[in-house]
Amino acid sequence: MYKALRVFIFIKTILFCSFLNAQIHNDSTLNKSFSELQQMYDNNKHTDSIKAKQSAKIYLKKAKLKLDTHKIIHGLDMLYDLKKNKPEYLDSIILIEKNKVQSNYTAYAYFKKAQYFLYKKRDIKKTLGFLDIARKKYLKKIDTTDLSFRMLYMTAIIKNEHLNEKEETIAVFKKCESYYGKQTKYKYRLRHLHVLHALAETYISLEKPDSSSFYSTKGYTIASQGSNYYFKQMRIYFTLCEGFNQYHKQNYRAAIDSISKALPTIIDFEDTSNIIDSYYYLGKSNFDLNKREKSIPFFIKTDSVLETLNSIPQYKHIKTYEYLKNYYKDLNDLENQNKYLDKLNTVLNKYLGDQASIQKKINQDYDIPLLLKEKEELINKLNTHNSKYFYGIVALLVLLLVCGGLIYHQHRKKKVYRLRFEKLMTESKSPIHPNPSKSIKSISKTDGSQIPEKHILDILQKLEGFEKNHDYLSPGLNSQTVANQLETNLKYFSFVINHYKNKNFTQYINELRINYAIKELQVNSKLRKYTIKAIAYELGYNNAETFSNAFYKQVKIKPSFYIKELIKKNKIKF
């Protein structure tokens, strides 16, 4: 008891000290200036998210204590940048600055909400809506050249990836590239890299691989000049971009190599858009290398990520459904063929309904009436297939019922056999004789025969020796051969067997042999290893079938079952 108390006090002391240290740490952090907290946040943002979050929270707490609205908003902005899937921080910023005239942070908050719905939710409608609010309500009120270019860049990204206005966006991207290329601050250098990456990707789509390689190489060179987290990240993106570009140059193996190197990091970044592109181009590269079976898993992965989006996929990715539809069509897999044909038609209908600018391209790339005809034919096939499937199920159920009945019958049969076996084992513990017959001592002339009594007694005595010496095991026995063996005539012998053994000769011999087999199989382990045919020969039978029938007729179980049960019983004993 005393020992347990000491342990409890020790643990409590440790916990108290930890709590006290935490309090001291928090208090010491609270005593730091806003600039010091900002520096702590910046230092830990990419290396220790827990410390960075703590710095941001202390920053926000200090700002609230001082009622400093500007710094409260900045603290919320810091927390959002740490966890970009928490748009409620942005909503708080918008709410705080709702009634202010100079709404610098509000404009940025709406811009960041647009980023969130573009990159996290893939909701183009909401993205454009938030950009419009930022531009019309707030952008004109403040001097935000930087934000103007960022919004210009994002709008170009949307038009490029979702509205297929690639030629128009090239000019916008070059305008942004010219602006950011002249800046020296770190954040502008990083945005410069993003614009170079967008240019490289757009030239891929326009099938201008040399121009793409120019901007991709330029971007990788600039990114290699920095050593921090974002510059390393951008090197991965330019590697990935060049992998896509190598595909369009028809260097499929080089494409697979570059994309495969970059993909694990892209997955770590949770960059849905580039994950989709990576799987898609890996699928296409393998497909064009005639490695069709290897390409399909990548297209299936592309589809699985596309399913997580809340918006229409990029137009180029629609081809995924076409590859999968045709693959399953060749396999005559109607269910999957229909599944991907449905997805293809659904996405095309959405584009035709919502994106007027791309309707012409859709009509060039896809024969919509032909797809609808294919859908109709597929539905008819599926209906026929389902009818066959239904009748197949019915037939299967009938077969299962029959099999079930047979199994039940076999189960019942084994159960009855086992009971008979146990009964046989009990009966075999006492001496086995043929069915009750008249005793030699009880012989009288009441049988009405004309055979002298001394002859009957002589035959019965000789039969006792015949049974005792197991002469009945000799092969080829018949009533004449046994009569000769007993030195009597056939008439006398047959009368004695019928009248005193209560059976005909065949029944008499079978009963002797089967009783012998029952006893001998119990004690002779070597005999149990024989085949049924070999055992039959040992007992004087010419074939296994005659022996099996005789055995079953007498004891109502097959000899094979009897032997199996004897083996089991002996194993249990052992």
Secondary structure as UniProt FT lines:
FT   HELIX           2..30
FT   HELIX           34..44
FT   TURN            45..47
FT   HELIX           49..65
FT   TURN            66..67
FT   HELIX           69..82
FT   TURN            84..85
FT   HELIX           88..96
FT   TURN            97..99
FT   HELIX           104..119
FT   HELIX           124..133
FT   HELIX           134..138
FT   HELIX           139..141
FT   HELIX           145..162
FT   HELIX           166..181
FT   HELIX           186..205
FT   TURN            206..207
FT   HELIX           209..223
FT   TURN            224..225
FT   HELIX           229..248
FT   TURN            249..250
FT   HELIX           252..268
FT   TURN            269..270
FT   HELIX           272..288
FT   TURN            289..290
FT   HELIX           292..306
FT   TURN            307..308
FT   HELIX           315..318
FT   HELIX           319..330
FT   TURN            331..332
FT   HELIX           334..354
FT   HELIX           356..358
FT   HELIX           359..365
FT   HELIX           368..427
FT   TURN            428..429
FT   HELIX           440..442
FT   HELIX           445..447
FT   HELIX           453..468
FT   TURN            469..470
FT   HELIX           471..473
FT   TURN            475..476
FT   HELIX           479..485
FT   TURN            486..487
FT   HELIX           490..500
FT   HELIX           505..523
FT   HELIX           525..528
FT   HELIX           532..538
FT   TURN            539..540
FT   HELIX           544..555
FT   HELIX           559..573
//
